[in-house]
Each structure stands twice: as C-alpha cells, then as structure tokens.
Amino acid sequence: MLFYDVQRRCKTCITFHRMEIEDIALTMTPALGVKGIVHLLNAFGSARAIFAASEQELLERAALRPDAARNILSRKGMRQAEREIEYCRRNGITAVVSTDEAYPPLLREIDDYPHVIYVCGNVEALSLRTVSFVGTRRMTPYGERTCSSLVEGLARLVPGLCIVSGLAFGIDAAAHRAALLNGVPTVAVVANPLPGVTPAQHAPLARDMVEHGGAIVSELPSITKQNGSYYIPRNRIIAGLGCGTVIVESHAGGGALSTVRFADGYNRSVMAVPGRVTDTASAGTNALIRSRRAQLVMSAEDIVDELAWDLGLPRQSRGDENDDVTVRLTEDEAALLRLFSTPEPLSFGDLLTLSRLTASELTARLTSLELVGAVRQCPGNIYEKLV
C-alpha cells in the first residue's frame, strides 16, 4: 500500500539534495556490497571520482576484484540510476547521499552505512536528537504502557527530540504513536522500497508521521524484489540513526535483539526495560540486563542520564547522593575507585591489569560500585567514574 497523496502535498519530499547520477549508479553496480562501497568512498572520496578512476587505480588503490572493477569501468548501473532518479521525482522521494551535509551524521559514523537513503518526509528529522525504540511485535499491555510513558517523558524533557523505530506491529508502532501523541517527530526505517510501507496496515500511521514532521526511510531502490531478507540489514540503520537504542520488550530469541547487537557494535548506548522474571515477553530484555549488555532504564530521566545529554535538568536522587558516596565505600571498593585517576573511562581489561584482582573479584567490586552510583558500565564493557 502507498501513501503517495501525502508525498505530493509535502514540499520537503520533493526537494533534491546535492546528488549526482554516479551516487545512485554506484549502489546499483553489480559485485559491490555496502561495505565495498564504503571502502571505495574512503579511497576516492566521491562516487564521481570512483567512476573517473582508471582500471589500475581501482585494482591497486582500492584493491578491487577484477570483475567489480570492470563493472565500474563499463558504467553498469547508470541506466538504472537514471530511471531511479525519475522514479523518485514521480513519487516525491528524496535521495540523500552520504557525502551530502543533509545526510544524518550519526548514520555516517557506522562502518556499513548505506551510501544512498531514500526519504519520504522531513529529511532534517533524521539529524535531530534521536532515540531508537525497538521491541517485540507481540507486546503486552505493560510493554505498551511503558513504551508510551518513556516517549512521553522524553518529549517533556528533551528539546529537538526524534523517535526512531521500524513501523512494525507491537513496540515499534507504539513508539511512533506515542511520539505523534506528544508532538514529537518520528522516523520509521522500512525494509521495502518507498513510497510503500510494510506492513501495509500501517500506511495511515506512516501518513500521519510524514504530515507531522517525521519521515519514512529506506536504503532500497525501486528495483528491489521483496524476499524477506532485508529486515536484519534494516535494523542496522535503526541502530545507526539513534544516539542510543531502547529495547522495551523482547522474547529470548526476538528479532529486536539484532538491533541491539548492531547498536552495541557501533558503540552506541543500549538500554533495556526490565520485566517480571515470569514474563516470556521480557525474557530477552532481562537477559540483556543480567549479562550487562544493556543498561537498565525505568524512566525518561534514566535514558537522558545514560546518553549523557546535558539538558540543564536537576540530577536524579542518585546524583544527589554522590557527595557522600565515597564515605559508604569499603576499603577495597575505595581502592578500586582510586584507579580511575583521570576522567577517562577504563575497560574491564585495564582494571584487571591495574587492580591485580581476579575477574570474579573485580566483577563483584564493580557491581558494588555501580549499586552506590560510583561507576557505571558503558557499551563495550567500559566503566566510567561518576563521583
């Protein structure tokens, strides 16, 4: 199902950013994957420079396979790129390339960013203060209430906020709807070519998102054939767009966990909402918290704190207790805390070396320091001193 009428009325959808035919042609050249394109851009700086390179430069400077180099030299993909540009014009789709200043800067930081993203709606929303929300399609009433409460709290606290998710049933849709209800732009990353959306039942929701300053995003051109294999790659974009990712509910093997893995691999904050130990819908989130792969969050303030956003807000009660926290430490805990001699965080390995403790001893003491608010664990098993 399409939401084409909205695109025709939305001026931001028909504004083309700085883009050349080579940019789209690069993504349509056979034998070049996402990371291969990133590699070429790092080597040559632009799509135009890549197509202007000689065979020797492509083979030696970029270390391309001969078949990939031949595809570039023969300019395969150019004709389809011309058709794609016309398709975008007809359907009110904005193509934004990674070398354009309008491209979301957080997304450009990941090592497998898409060189071209297709956008229906407000491109600028992608560069706001973004938080990604993911979770199960089979959400419980608890998950829906908690998701809505977190988005509502963030809307109240955070100026320039944008909520990112995947437009799926369950938590995704709940996050989008909560953002709309609270006057916050929201962005959906879909696993299909625009201007359609998947699932088709959410076309009205997508229309509302675009009408209220949000956007629908895909990396897939119109020639893409749907085969169900694009959801996991789509999840890396959800993770890449967000300053951090909040997972509200997930079963033990839930698909949302792939977004968490991407976010952690990109060194972005991963946050999880706890659930009852008997709830299968929270088995995945509880496991993330237990294994310290995600920071436990129960409020919007927790999310702001985890992302270290300085919004001029009063510190939470935990922060108010920091002045006397060192008084309540044991001698062993205080000795470990003194190893943080500079404001720079330390990895678990660094602390093992410096403390000369066993891994189990160090884990126990770090846990004690976390409980009193003296340190916190950051993505990548790195610890930061808070007092």
ChimeraX attribute file (.defattr): number of C-alpha atoms within 10 A of each C-alpha:
attribute: neighborCount
match mode: 1-to-1
recipient: residues
	/A:1	13
	/A:2	17
	/A:3	22
	/A:4	18
	/A:5	11
	/A:6	19
	/A:7	22
	/A:8	15
	/A:9	12
	/A:10	17
	/A:11	12
	/A:12	21
	/A:13	25
	/A:14	21
	/A:15	16
	/A:16	15
	/A:17	15
	/A:18	12
	/A:19	17
	/A:20	14
	/A:21	17
	/A:22	20
	/A:23	23
	/A:24	25
	/A:25	23
	/A:26	26
	/A:27	24
	/A:28	20
	/A:29	21
	/A:30	16
	/A:31	16
	/A:32	21
	/A:33	15
	/A:34	13
	/A:35	14
	/A:36	16
	/A:37	21
	/A:38	19
	/A:39	18
	/A:40	21
	/A:41	19
	/A:42	11
	/A:43	16
	/A:44	18
	/A:45	13
	/A:46	17
	/A:47	23
	/A:48	16
	/A:49	14
	/A:50	23
	/A:51	21
	/A:52	15
	/A:53	16
	/A:54	14
	/A:55	16
	/A:56	12
	/A:57	16
	/A:58	24
	/A:59	16
	/A:60	11
	/A:61	13
	/A:62	18
	/A:63	14
	/A:64	20
	/A:65	13
	/A:66	12
	/A:67	12
	/A:68	16
	/A:69	26
	/A:70	17
	/A:71	17
	/A:72	25
	/A:73	16
	/A:74	11
	/A:75	17
	/A:76	16
	/A:77	19
	/A:78	20
	/A:79	12
	/A:80	18
	/A:81	22
	/A:82	14
	/A:83	13
	/A:84	19
	/A:85	19
	/A:86	13
	/A:87	15
	/A:88	22
	/A:89	16
	/A:90	13
	/A:91	19
	/A:92	27
	/A:93	28
	/A:94	24
	/A:95	29
	/A:96	25
	/A:97	23
	/A:98	21
	/A:99	17
	/A:100	14
	/A:101	11
	/A:102	15
	/A:103	21
	/A:104	21
	/A:105	16
	/A:106	18
	/A:107	23
	/A:108	18
	/A:109	12
	/A:110	19
	/A:111	14
	/A:112	20
	/A:113	20
	/A:114	23
	/A:115	23
	/A:116	23
	/A:117	21
	/A:118	24
	/A:119	27
	/A:120	31
	/A:121	30
	/A:122	24
	/A:123	26
	/A:124	14
	/A:125	22
	/A:126	28
	/A:127	18
	/A:128	20
	/A:129	16
	/A:130	23
	/A:131	25
	/A:132	27
	/A:133	30
	/A:134	32
	/A:135	35
	/A:136	24
	/A:137	19
	/A:138	15
	/A:139	21
	/A:140	16
	/A:141	9
	/A:142	13
	/A:143	24
	/A:144	19
	/A:145	14
	/A:146	20
	/A:147	27
	/A:148	21
	/A:149	17
	/A:150	25
	/A:151	28
	/A:152	21
	/A:153	17
	/A:154	24
	/A:155	22
	/A:156	14
	/A:157	16
	/A:158	19
	/A:159	12
	/A:160	13
	/A:161	22
	/A:162	27
	/A:163	28
	/A:164	31
	/A:165	29
	/A:166	28
	/A:167	27
	/A:168	23
	/A:169	17
	/A:170	18
	/A:171	31
	/A:172	26
	/A:173	23
	/A:174	25
	/A:175	30
	/A:176	31
	/A:177	20
	/A:178	22
	/A:179	26
	/A:180	21
	/A:181	14
	/A:182	15
	/A:183	16
	/A:184	26
	/A:185	27
	/A:186	31
	/A:187	32
	/A:188	27
	/A:189	26
	/A:190	26
	/A:191	24
	/A:192	24
	/A:193	19
	/A:194	26
	/A:195	23
	/A:196	18
	/A:197	27
	/A:198	20
	/A:199	14
	/A:200	14
	/A:201	12
	/A:202	18
	/A:203	19
	/A:204	13
	/A:205	18
	/A:206	29
	/A:207	22
	/A:208	19
	/A:209	24
	/A:210	24
	/A:211	17
	/A:212	16
	/A:213	21
	/A:214	29
	/A:215	27
	/A:216	29
	/A:217	30
	/A:218	23
	/A:219	25
	/A:220	20
	/A:221	23
	/A:222	16
	/A:223	11
	/A:224	10
	/A:225	11
	/A:226	10
	/A:227	8
	/A:228	9
	/A:229	10
	/A:230	15
	/A:231	16
	/A:232	15
	/A:233	15
	/A:234	21
	/A:235	25
	/A:236	24
	/A:237	28
	/A:238	28
	/A:239	33
	/A:240	28
	/A:241	29
	/A:242	26
	/A:243	19
	/A:244	24
	/A:245	30
	/A:246	28
	/A:247	29
	/A:248	31
	/A:249	35
	/A:250	30
	/A:251	22
	/A:252	16
	/A:253	10
	/A:254	18
	/A:255	17
	/A:256	25
	/A:257	22
	/A:258	17
	/A:259	27
	/A:260	29
	/A:261	17
	/A:262	22
	/A:263	28
	/A:264	20
	/A:265	15
	/A:266	19
	/A:267	16
	/A:268	21
	/A:269	24
	/A:270	31
	/A:271	28
	/A:272	29
	/A:273	24
	/A:274	23
	/A:275	19
	/A:276	10
	/A:277	11
	/A:278	8
	/A:279	13
	/A:280	15
	/A:281	25
	/A:282	28
	/A:283	20
	/A:284	26
	/A:285	30
	/A:286	25
	/A:287	18
	/A:288	24
	/A:289	18
	/A:290	13
	/A:291	10
	/A:292	17
	/A:293	22
	/A:294	25
	/A:295	24
	/A:296	22
	/A:297	22
	/A:298	16
	/A:299	18
	/A:300	19
	/A:301	19
	/A:302	17
	/A:303	25
	/A:304	20
	/A:305	17
	/A:306	19
	/A:307	18
	/A:308	9
	/A:309	12
	/A:310	9
	/A:311	11
	/A:312	7
	/A:313	12
	/A:314	9
	/A:315	11
	/A:316	11
	/A:317	8
	/A:318	12
	/A:319	15
	/A:320	11
	/A:321	15
	/A:322	15
	/A:323	9
	/A:324	10
	/A:325	16
	/A:326	18
	/A:327	10
	/A:328	10
	/A:329	16
	/A:330	13
	/A:331	11
	/A:332	9
	/A:333	19
	/A:334	16
	/A:335	12
	/A:336	18
	/A:337	20
	/A:338	10
	/A:339	14
	/A:340	17
	/A:341	10
	/A:342	9
	/A:343	10
	/A:344	9
	/A:345	18
	/A:346	19
	/A:347	14
	/A:348	18
	/A:349	12
	/A:350	14
	/A:351	19
	/A:352	15
	/A:353	10
	/A:354	12
	/A:355	14
	/A:356	11
	/A:357	14
	/A:358	10
	/A:359	12
	/A:360	9
	/A:361	13
	/A:362	18
	/A:363	14
	/A:364	12
	/A:365	18
	/A:366	21
	/A:367	17
	/A:368	16
	/A:369	23
	/A:370	17
	/A:371	12
	/A:372	16
	/A:373	18
	/A:374	24
	/A:375	20
	/A:376	19
	/A:377	22
	/A:378	23
	/A:379	19
	/A:380	16
	/A:381	12
	/A:382	15
	/A:383	21
	/A:384	17
	/A:385	21
	/A:386	15
	/A:387	15
